[in-house]
Amino acid sequence: MNGDVGRPSLGTYLLLGLLALIWGSSFILMKFGLFGRGGVGAAAVSGEVVMSGVQLGMLRMGLAGAVLLPVAVKGWRLLERKDVGWLLLVGLGGSALPALLFANAQTELPSAIAGMLNTLSPLFTLIFAALLFGTRTTGRQLLGLALGFAGAAGLMTLHEVGGEIHLGAVIQIVAATALYGLSINVVRNRLGHRKPIWIAAYSLGAAAVPGWILTVWLGTGSQLMQHPDAALAAGSILVLGVIGTAIALVLFNAIIQRSTALFASSVTYIIPIVAMAWGLLDGEYVGFQHLVFGAVILSGVRLIAKPLGGRGEAD
């Protein structure tokens, strides 16, 4: 780890806000990528998909890796054997698998609810920081963990408009946020000596390999082009891959290195607000109980991410 880190600067806060806007918009983009024009409105999650969640997730990774390929090629000689395993973990575990899980879950869940559940990331960040990297925890943070998981459990029990409980979809998002938490700690503790854009280029390069293989093998391109909503779906996935993944990951790694893992994961304060705004504009249903349980999760995140004595998490 890079030693103690003081309070984040104004520039770091601005980066955090920009990242929240980008990632908060990713859920509605996934929805349009999955359903095209059928993704408009509350009933979208029960409609016919343009492509499956696996196809969208893998195409997203392929596009993101392609964007940063020039950086990876240029910095090839900087690649060290000791970093390879960590980069593979960040790329496959922190990008590829979560992209697949989120996209697959959103074939059943509204984008606004997916955005709320994404707030679990800081909880898992703390868990892995304590278990794997020796970060000390406080009673306040343990209370935050309890609140966060209580809120998530509450969201799992709620019925959607059609009367269904999409427990499997929720579990997939919980698993994705756990992978995010692990990846954040790896970047902070094992790859902090590398530039953010370099980490993003090689980790997404690792994720892009299975991404392109599965994209070709599953016939995603031909399937997409035969659909009447191909332009909207393809455009949404392109923005999602280039801006929502490649550029966003560079920003995120920069924030991690300039602050702390927990501060960086607190981007989830703003993500659900952006995701909910897009969802409501698109006609999705978000009930009072959803808001209550979402607020419970955010309360837990707040307790976890609040600096100890004016400083970041312990090293």
N, C-alpha and C positions, 0 to 999 in steps of 0.2 A: 504494500500500500504506500501511497505517496506522503505519508505523514499527516499531521493535523492540518485541517483546512478550516479557515475562518468563515465568517458570514459571507454568503454569496454576494457578488457585486450586482449593480443595477443591470449591467449587460447580461449577466447570467439569468436574472429574473426575466428579462425581455426574451431571451432565447427559450426559456421555459414556457412563456406565454405563446410564442410562435409555434413551438412544438405541440402544445396542447390544442391549438387551433387546427394544425395539420392532422394530428392523430384523432381528434374529436370528430373530424369530418370523414375519417376512414370508414366508419361503420355505415354511413349512408352510401358511400361509394361501393362498399362490398354488396350492399343491398341491390344497387342498380346493376352491378356486375353479375349478380346471381339471377336477377329477375327482369332486367331491362325495364321497359315501360310498365311491365307487370309489377315492378317494385314500387310503384307509386300507390300510396294509401295503406291503410291498416291491414288489409287482407292479403298483402303481398306474400307474407311468409307461408301461406297455404297454396300459393299458385304454382304454375309450372316454371321450372328454372331454365335459364339460358344455358347454364353449365353447372356442374356439381361443385360442392365446396372444395373437394380435392383439386379439381381442375382450376378453379379460381386461385386457390392458395399457391399451387405450383407455378402457374403462369405469372402470378405476382412476384414470386421469388426470382423467376427467370428474368423478368424485365428489370427488377432491381439490381440483380447481379450484372446484367449487361451494361447498365448505366455507369457503374463504377469499374468496369473491366479495364479501361485505360489506366486508371490509378493502380490497379493490381498489377498490370503488366509493367508499368514504369517502376514500381517499387518491388519488383520480384526479388532483387538481390538483397533486400532488407529482411526478407522472410527468414526467421530463425527457427530451428527445429523445436526449441523449447516453447515457442508460441503456437505451433501448429495445432496441438490438441485443444488448447483453449479457444482458438479461432473456430475450430470445427464445432466445439460445444456452443459457442455464441451464435454461429451461423445456423446450425441445424436445430439446436435446442431453444435458442432465443429468437429465431426468426422464422425458419421454415415450418416447424411443427406448430407454433402458435398461429401462424397465418392459416395453416390448414384447419386447425381446430376452430378458430374464430369464424372462418368462412363456412365451415360445415354447420356450426351452431346457428348461424344466421339464416340458414334455410328454414329454421323453425322459430327463432326468436326475433322480435322487433329490434331494429338497430339501436333504439334508445335504451332498451334493457341491456343489450350487450355492452353499451358504453358504461352503464352503471356498474356492471359486474367487473369491468376492467379495473375498477378502483381497488380491487383486491391485491394488485401488484405490490404495493408497499408493504402489505402484511407479510407476503412471502419473502420480500427483500429482507425484512428484519429477521425472519425465521432462519434463512440461509446464512445471513451475516453472523448470527449468534452460533449456529450449529457448526458451520464450516470455517469461519474466519475469526472467531473469538470476539466478536463485538459484544460489549456488555449491554444488557437490557435493564430497564427499570420497571418498577411496578406499574407506572403510568403506561408504558409501552405494552406491557402484558394485558392491561385493561383494554388498550386500543385493539390488540389482537382479538380479544374476546368480543368486543363490540363489532369489529369488522366481520368476523365469521358469523356472528348472530344475524347481522344484516343480510349477509349472503344467504344464510339458511332461510331467512324470511322470504327473500325473493324466490327461492326455489319452490316455496309452497304456494305461490300465487297462481291463480288461473288466468289465462289469457282471455281475449274477447270470445273465442270459440269454446271456452270452458276447459281447455286442455292445460295440463301442467307439463312443461317441457323440461323435465328433470335431466334427461340425458344431454340436452343442449347446454344447460347451465353447468353441468359437470365438466363438459369440454372446455368451457371458458375458464372455469376455476383451474383446470389443469394448465391451460395456456398462461394464465397469470402466474402460476407457480414457476413455470419455465422462464418467464420474464424476470421474476425475482432472482432466480439462480443466475441468469445471464448478466444482470446488472452487477451482481457481486463479483463475477468473474472479470468483467471489464474493469471494475474499480480496483480489484486486488491483484489481478494477474496480468492485465494488459495496460496498466496505467502508464507504462513507459513508452507506449506507442501513440502516434497521432490519431485523433478520432477518425479522420477520413481513411486512414490506412486500415484501422480495425474494421470499419464498415465495408471497405472494398474486399478484404479477404474473407470476412465472415459471410458476407452476402455472396461472394464468389463460391464458397462452399455450399451454400444453400441453393445457388442457381443450378448447380450440376444436376441434382435429382429433380429440380424444378423443370428444366428443359427436357430431360429424359422422359418424365411422366407426361409433360405437355404434348410431346410428339407421340408417345406410346398410346395415350388416351384419345388422340385425334381431336384435341381441344380446338385447334385452329380451324379445321374444316367444319366442326360442329358449330363453332361460333359464327362463321361466315354464312352458314345456311339459315341462321335465325333472323327474323325480320328486325329484331332489336340489336343487331350486331354492332352498329355504330355506337349506341349509348353504352352498351355493356363493355365493349372494347375500350372506349374512351375512359370509362370509369376505372377499369383495371390498369390502364396505362398511367393515369394520374396516381392511382393507389400505389403502383410499383415504383414509379420514378420519384414522386414527391413524398407520398405517405410511407414509403419504406426506405429507399436509398438516401434521400436528402435528410429525412427525419432521423435516421439512425446516426448519421454524421453529427447532427445537432445534439442528439441524446448522449452520444459518447463524449462530446465536448462538455456538456453540462456535468456528466459524471466526473470527469477529470478536473473540472473547475470548482466542484463543490463536494458533495458526498453522495453515496449511493441512495440514501434515504431521501435527501433533498431532490435528487433527480427523479426518483419514483413518485414524488409528490405532484408531478405533472398530472396525475390522475385526479387531483382536485378539480381541474378545469375541464378535462376530457368529457366527463358525463354531462356537464352543462352544455357543451357544444353539441355532443351527440343527441341529447334530448331536444335541443332547439331544432336540429335538422329533422329529427323524427316527428316532432309536432308539426313542423311546416309541411311534412310529407303525409300528414293525416294519421300517424300512428296513435294508438291509445296508450296513454300513460296514466294509470290511476293513482289515487291518493296513497294507497298502500305501497305502491312502487316507490313513490317519493319518500315515504317514511323510512322504508328499509334502506333506500339509497342514502338518505341522510345519516342513518345509523352507521353505515359503512364508512362514510366520509368522516364522521366523528371519530371513529377508531383510527382512521388514517391520520387525522390531525394529531391525535395523542402520540402516535408512533413517530411521525416525522418532525415534531417540534424539537428544535435543537436543545441539547443538554447544556445548561449554563451558558448559552450564547454561542456554543460551538457545535460542530457536526458530530456525527457518531464517533464513538471511541475507536481507536485503531487496534 
